[in-house]
């Protein structure tokens, strides 16, 4: 899953449904991007990328990159789905990164 800003709300709902169903064996990975630390919703959850980090920030910085996707999401495969929800420019950039990394369009879903 790749979420930007308030796009996390949809990803949180998907994750909650998966986690509440004990028989569901779905594995989930999340990259969550924001402009600033104060923009982060659900701060209790780990793994953030922000554009303007506060002093001492140890999380990801900048735009979500191909390298971040390679490091944090599963490799292209017929049994995976990459869910995306964020601002239009972010979604457009993520499609370009994902296609460059070998993900096919049927592996991608945009809310």
Backbone as a printed PyTorch tensor [residue, N CA C, xyz], in Angstrom:
tensor([[[  0.8450,  -1.1670,   0.0000],
         [  0.0000,   0.0000,   0.0000],
         [  0.8930,   1.2340,   0.0000]],

        [[  0.4860,   2.2190,  -0.7650],
         [  1.1670,   3.5130,  -0.7850],
         [  0.0970,   4.5640,  -0.5180]],

        [[  0.2680,   5.3230,   0.5640],
         [ -0.7220,   6.3320,   0.9330],
         [ -0.0490,   7.6790,   1.0890]],

        [[ -0.7640,   8.7200,   0.7020],
         [ -0.3020,  10.0860,   0.8880],
         [ -1.3460,  10.8750,   1.6420]],

        [[ -0.9260,  11.5650,   2.6990],
         [ -1.8360,  12.4140,   3.4580],
         [ -3.0420,  11.6660,   3.9860]],

        [[ -4.2300,  12.2280,   3.7300],
         [ -5.4580,  11.6110,   4.2430],
         [ -5.8100,  10.3120,   3.5270]],

        [[ -5.0440,   9.9540,   2.4770],
         [ -5.2460,   8.6640,   1.8140],
         [ -5.0260,   7.4870,   2.7480]],

        [[ -4.4000,   7.7470,   3.8980],
         [ -4.1640,   6.6820,   4.8720],
         [ -5.4790,   6.1380,   5.4260]],

        [[ -6.5270,   6.9560,   5.4240],
         [ -7.7810,   6.4980,   6.0290],
         [ -8.3410,   5.2820,   5.3000]],

        [[ -8.2470,   5.2640,   3.9770],
         [ -8.7190,   4.0950,   3.2290],
         [ -7.8290,   2.8860,   3.4770]],

        [[ -6.5190,   3.1040,   3.5340],
         [ -5.5930,   1.9930,   3.7760],
         [ -5.7950,   1.4220,   5.1710]],

        [[ -6.0730,   2.2960,   6.1390],
         [ -6.3250,   1.8470,   7.5030],
         [ -7.5560,   0.9480,   7.5440]],

        [[ -8.5880,   1.3050,   6.7910],
         [ -9.8010,   0.4810,   6.7570],
         [ -9.5260,  -0.8820,   6.1300]],

        [[ -8.7670,  -0.9030,   5.0380],
         [ -8.4070,  -2.1780,   4.4010],
         [ -7.6230,  -3.0350,   5.3900]],

        [[ -6.6250,  -2.4370,   6.0300],
         [ -5.7930,  -3.1800,   6.9850],
         [ -6.6310,  -3.7070,   8.1430]],

        [[ -7.5420,  -2.9040,   8.6310],
         [ -8.3840,  -3.3320,   9.7530],
         [ -9.2280,  -4.5430,   9.3880]],

        [[ -9.8180,  -4.5440,   8.2080],
         [-10.6330,  -5.6860,   7.7690],
         [ -9.7770,  -6.9440,   7.6780]],

        [[ -8.5850,  -6.8230,   7.1080],
         [ -7.6860,  -7.9790,   6.9850],
         [ -7.2990,  -8.4900,   8.3700]],

        [[ -6.9140,  -7.5810,   9.2610],
         [ -6.4390,  -7.9840,  10.5820],
         [ -7.5390,  -8.5520,  11.4690]],

        [[ -8.7730,  -8.0880,  11.2800],
         [ -9.8770,  -8.5940,  12.0950],
         [-10.3360,  -9.9790,  11.6670]],

        [[-10.0040, -10.3970,  10.4590],
         [-10.3740, -11.7250,   9.9650],
         [ -9.2030, -12.6710,  10.2190]],

        [[ -9.2740, -13.4500,  11.2740],
         [ -8.1590, -14.3160,  11.6690],
         [ -7.7970, -15.3500,  10.6090]],

        [[ -8.7120, -15.6790,   9.7150],
         [ -8.4010, -16.6650,   8.6740],
         [ -7.7590, -16.0260,   7.4360]],

        [[ -7.7280, -14.6980,   7.3760],
         [ -7.1330, -13.9950,   6.2370],
         [ -5.6140, -14.0200,   6.3760]],

        [[ -4.9350, -14.5300,   5.3860],
         [ -3.4700, -14.6550,   5.4120],
         [ -2.7810, -13.5670,   4.5780]],

        [[ -3.5130, -12.5130,   4.2370],
         [ -2.9550, -11.4210,   3.4460],
         [ -1.7890, -10.7720,   4.1850]],

        [[ -0.6760, -10.5700,   3.4870],
         [  0.4660,  -9.8400,   4.0390],
         [  0.3650,  -8.4020,   3.5530]],

        [[  0.5890,  -7.4550,   4.4430],
         [  0.4600,  -6.0460,   4.0860],
         [  1.7630,  -5.3020,   4.3450]],

        [[  2.0590,  -4.3590,   3.4560],
         [  3.2030,  -3.4610,   3.5760],
         [  2.6710,  -2.0670,   3.2910]],

        [[  3.2110,  -1.0520,   3.9680],
         [  2.6950,   0.3040,   3.8020],
         [  3.8320,   1.3150,   3.7140]],

        [[  3.7370,   2.1980,   2.7220],
         [  4.5450,   3.4160,   2.6650],
         [  3.5480,   4.5610,   2.8200]],

        [[  3.7710,   5.4250,   3.8230],
         [  2.8480,   6.5130,   4.1270],
         [  3.6130,   7.8330,   4.0710]],

        [[  3.2400,   8.7230,   3.1460],
         [  3.9660,   9.9750,   2.9140],
         [  3.1400,  11.1940,   3.3090]],

        [[  3.8340,  12.2040,   3.8620],
         [  3.2290,  13.4750,   4.2500],
         [  4.2200,  14.5990,   4.0170]],

        [[  3.7250,  15.8380,   4.0890],
         [  4.6180,  16.9800,   3.9410],
         [  5.3750,  17.2270,   5.2460]],

        [[  4.6650,  17.3070,   6.3710],
         [  5.3100,  17.5620,   7.6610],
         [  4.8620,  16.5310,   8.6860]],

        [[  5.5740,  16.4780,   9.8050],
         [  5.2200,  15.5720,  10.8990],
         [  3.8080,  15.8670,  11.4030]],

        [[  3.4550,  17.1500,  11.4890],
         [  2.1260,  17.5250,  11.9820],
         [  1.0040,  17.0620,  11.0620]],

        [[  1.3130,  16.7800,   9.8010],
         [  0.3050,  16.3060,   8.8460],
         [ -0.0300,  14.8280,   9.0250]],

        [[  0.7850,  14.0930,   9.7530],
         [  0.6130,  12.6430,   9.8730],
         [ -0.6310,  12.3150,  10.6890]],

        [[ -1.5150,  11.5190,  10.1060],
         [ -2.6590,  10.9770,  10.8320],
         [ -2.2330,   9.6370,  11.4130]],

        [[ -2.8440,   9.2010,  12.4880],
         [ -2.5460,   7.8930,  13.0880],
         [ -1.0620,   7.7810,  13.4340]],

        [[ -0.5250,   8.7680,  14.1210],
         [  0.9080,   8.8090,  14.4330],
         [  1.4060,   7.5970,  15.2080]],

        [[  0.5330,   6.8660,  15.8540],
         [  0.9730,   5.7010,  16.6340],
         [  1.4540,   4.5730,  15.7450]],

        [[  1.1800,   4.6480,  14.4630],
         [  1.6010,   3.6000,  13.5270],
         [  2.9830,   3.9350,  12.9790]],

        [[  3.8730,   2.9390,  12.7920],
         [  5.2360,   3.2090,  12.3310],
         [  5.3490,   3.3980,  10.8220]],

        [[  6.4820,   3.9450,  10.3800],
         [  6.8530,   3.9590,   8.9690],
         [  6.3370,   5.1340,   8.1750]],

        [[  6.9200,   6.2940,   8.3500],
         [  6.4730,   7.4870,   7.6580],
         [  7.5540,   8.0410,   6.7460]],

        [[  7.1250,   8.7550,   5.7070],
         [  8.0140,   9.5240,   4.8380],
         [  7.4520,  10.9380,   4.8260]],

        [[  8.2810,  11.9290,   5.1640],
         [  7.7980,  13.3090,   5.1540],
         [  8.7620,  14.2050,   4.3800]],

        [[  8.2210,  15.3000,   3.8560],
         [  9.0110,  16.2400,   3.0520],
         [  9.8440,  17.1800,   3.9220]],

        [[  9.2670,  17.6560,   5.0170],
         [  9.9300,  18.6430,   5.8720],
         [ 10.0690,  18.0630,   7.2750]],

        [[ 11.1230,  17.2840,   7.5190],
         [ 11.2610,  16.6090,   8.8090],
         [ 11.6330,  17.5670,   9.9410]],

        [[ 11.1410,  17.2790,  11.1640],
         [ 11.5680,  18.0670,  12.3140],
         [ 12.9810,  17.6610,  12.7340]],

        [[ 13.5800,  18.4420,  13.5680],
         [ 14.9090,  18.1430,  14.1190],
         [ 14.9020,  16.7500,  14.7490]],

        [[ 15.8930,  15.9390,  14.4290],
         [ 16.0140,  14.6120,  15.0190],
         [ 15.2040,  13.5260,  14.3320]],

        [[ 14.5310,  13.8410,  13.2360],
         [ 13.6980,  12.8690,  12.5120],
         [ 14.5540,  11.7260,  11.9830]],

        [[ 14.1170,  10.4740,  12.1820],
         [ 14.8790,   9.3230,  11.6900],
         [ 14.1190,   8.5210,  10.6350]],

        [[ 12.9240,   8.9720,  10.2750],
         [ 12.1430,   8.2810,   9.2460],
         [ 12.5510,   8.7160,   7.8520]],

        [[ 11.7800,   8.2880,   6.8550],
         [ 12.0510,   8.6390,   5.4680],
         [ 11.8360,  10.1210,   5.2090]],

        [[ 12.5840,  10.6600,   4.2440],
         [ 12.4980,  12.0790,   3.9080],
         [ 12.3640,  12.2270,   2.3970]],

        [[ 11.5080,  13.1710,   1.9730],
         [ 11.3700,  13.4720,   0.5530],
         [ 10.1700,  12.7850,  -0.0690]],

        [[ 10.1970,  12.7000,  -1.3880],
         [  9.1370,  12.0150,  -2.1190],
         [  9.3520,  10.5100,  -2.0440]],

        [[  8.2800,   9.7430,  -2.1730],
         [  8.4010,   8.2840,  -2.2450],
         [  9.1330,   7.9580,  -3.5460]],

        [[ 10.2170,   7.2210,  -3.4370],
         [ 11.0700,   6.9190,  -4.5880],
         [ 10.9390,   5.4580,  -5.0140]],

        [[ 11.4880,   5.1570,  -6.1900],
         [ 11.5360,   3.7590,  -6.6390],
         [ 12.2830,   2.9100,  -5.6220]],

        [[ 13.3440,   3.4690,  -5.0540],
         [ 14.1420,   2.7220,  -4.0780],
         [ 13.3350,   2.3970,  -2.8240]],

        [[ 12.5100,   3.3390,  -2.3630],
         [ 11.6530,   3.0730,  -1.1990],
         [ 10.6690,   1.9580,  -1.5140]],

        [[ 10.1100,   2.0000,  -2.7190],
         [  9.1630,   0.9580,  -3.1220],
         [  9.8630,  -0.3920,  -3.1450]],

        [[ 11.0560,  -0.4490,  -3.7420],
         [ 11.8170,  -1.7120,  -3.7860],
         [ 12.1350,  -2.2240,  -2.3880]],

        [[ 12.4620,  -1.3030,  -1.4660],
         [ 12.8560,  -1.6930,  -0.1130],
         [ 11.6900,  -2.1180,   0.7720]],

        [[ 10.4930,  -1.5810,   0.5250],
         [  9.3980,  -1.7720,   1.4760],
         [  8.1710,  -2.5050,   0.9500]],

        [[  8.0820,  -2.7100,  -0.3460],
         [  6.9190,  -3.4050,  -0.9040],
         [  7.3700,  -4.7000,  -1.5590]],

        [[  6.4570,  -5.6600,  -1.6920],
         [  6.8380,  -6.9270,  -2.3300],
         [  7.1820,  -6.7290,  -3.8080]],

        [[  8.0100,  -7.5960,  -4.3220],
         [  8.3830,  -7.5620,  -5.7420],
         [  7.1740,  -7.8780,  -6.6120]],

        [[  7.1950,  -7.4480,  -7.8750],
         [  6.0860,  -7.7680,  -8.7740],
         [  5.8300,  -9.2730,  -8.8230]],

        [[  4.5610,  -9.6350,  -8.7470],
         [  4.1490, -11.0400,  -8.7680],
         [  2.6590, -11.0860,  -9.0770]],

        [[  2.2110, -12.1790,  -9.6470],
         [  0.7920, -12.2950, -10.0140],
         [ -0.1280, -12.3580,  -8.7930]],

        [[  0.4280, -12.5990,  -7.6020],
         [ -0.4240, -12.7360,  -6.4190],
         [ -0.3620, -11.5190,  -5.4910]],

        [[  0.0600, -10.3660,  -6.0040],
         [  0.0810,  -9.1630,  -5.1720],
         [ -0.7720,  -8.0700,  -5.8030]],

        [[ -1.1650,  -7.1080,  -4.9620],
         [ -1.9070,  -5.9350,  -5.4040],
         [ -1.3120,  -4.7430,  -4.6670]],

        [[ -0.9300,  -3.7150,  -5.4050],
         [ -0.4360,  -2.4790,  -4.8080],
         [ -1.5940,  -1.4890,  -4.8000]],

        [[ -2.0510,  -1.1080,  -3.6030],
         [ -3.1360,  -0.1490,  -3.4410],
         [ -2.5300,   1.2350,  -3.2750]],

        [[ -3.1220,   2.2450,  -3.9470],
         [ -2.6200,   3.6090,  -3.8670],
         [ -3.7540,   4.5630,  -3.5480]],

        [[ -3.4680,   5.5290,  -2.6750],
         [ -4.4270,   6.5900,  -2.4010],
         [ -3.6510,   7.8070,  -1.9170]],

        [[ -3.7480,   8.8740,  -2.6670],
         [ -3.0380,  10.0980,  -2.3150],
         [ -3.3900,  11.1860,  -3.2960]],

        [[ -2.7100,  12.3190,  -3.2190],
         [ -2.9760,  13.4050,  -4.1530],
         [ -2.6610,  12.9760,  -5.5890]],

        [[ -3.3670,  13.5290,  -6.5820],
         [ -3.1470,  13.1300,  -7.9740],
         [ -1.6880,  13.1420,  -8.4360]],

        [[ -0.8810,  14.1770,  -8.1130],
         [  0.5150,  14.1230,  -8.5730],
         [  1.2850,  12.9300,  -7.9790]],

        [[  0.9920,  12.6050,  -6.7290],
         [  1.6550,  11.4610,  -6.1040],
         [  1.2360,  10.1700,  -6.7910]],

        [[ -0.0630,   9.9970,  -7.0180],
         [ -0.5440,   8.7780,  -7.6800],
         [  0.0830,   8.6170,  -9.0640]],

        [[  0.1930,   9.7230,  -9.7980],
         [  0.7980,   9.6700, -11.1350],
         [  2.2650,   9.2450, -11.0430]],

        [[  3.0000,   9.8220, -10.0980],
         [  4.4090,   9.4640,  -9.9230],
         [  4.5580,   8.0050,  -9.4930]],

        [[  3.6590,   7.5280,  -8.6250],
         [  3.7590,   6.1460,  -8.1470],
         [  3.5210,   5.1470,  -9.2750]],

        [[  2.5820,   5.4450, -10.1690],
         [  2.3460,   4.5550, -11.3120],
         [  3.6080,   4.4690, -12.1610]],

        [[  4.2510,   5.6070, -12.4070],
         [  5.4840,   5.6070, -13.2060],
         [  6.5710,   4.7800, -12.5230]],

        [[  6.7510,   4.9690, -11.2100],
         [  7.7550,   4.1830, -10.4700],
         [  7.4280,   2.6940, -10.5230]],

        [[  6.1760,   2.3580, -10.2560],
         [  5.7730,   0.9480, -10.2030],
         [  5.9380,   0.2730, -11.5600]],

        [[  5.5360,   0.9510, -12.6350],
         [  5.7160,   0.3740, -13.9730],
         [  7.1980,   0.1930, -14.2880]],

        [[  8.0350,   1.1750, -13.9140],
         [  9.4800,   1.0690, -14.1540],
         [ 10.0930,  -0.0990, -13.3840]],

        [[  9.4830,  -0.4530, -12.2540],
         [  9.9780,  -1.5680, -11.4390],
         [  9.4130,  -2.9170, -11.8830]],

        [[  8.5600,  -2.9060, -12.9160],
         [  8.0590,  -4.1580, -13.4640],
         [  6.6760,  -4.5760, -13.0110]],

        [[  5.9870,  -3.7110, -12.2650],
         [  4.6160,  -4.0260, -11.8700],
         [  3.7100,  -3.8210, -13.0810]],

        [[  2.8010,  -4.7470, -13.3100],
         [  1.8450,  -4.6290, -14.4100],
         [  0.6000,  -3.9080, -13.9110]],

        [[ -0.1450,  -3.3140, -14.8310],
         [ -1.3170,  -2.5270, -14.4460],
         [ -2.3430,  -3.3300, -13.6550]],

        [[ -2.4660,  -4.6350, -13.9200],
         [ -3.4470,  -5.4260, -13.1740],
         [ -2.9960,  -5.7120, -11.7380]],

        [[ -1.7810,  -5.3330, -11.3840],
         [ -1.2820,  -5.4660, -10.0090],
         [ -1.5350,  -4.1920,  -9.2070]],

        [[ -2.0380,  -3.1430,  -9.8670],
         [ -2.1960,  -1.8310,  -9.2480],
         [ -3.6610,  -1.4690,  -9.0930]],

        [[ -3.9850,  -0.8130,  -7.9650],
         [ -5.3380,  -0.3220,  -7.7440],
         [ -5.2440,   1.0520,  -7.1020]],

        [[ -5.9790,   2.0120,  -7.6600],
         [ -6.0170,   3.3660,  -7.1070],
         [ -7.4060,   3.6590,  -6.5810]],

        [[ -7.4880,   4.1240,  -5.3320],
         [ -8.7760,   4.5320,  -4.7550],
         [ -9.1530,   5.8810,  -5.3100]]])
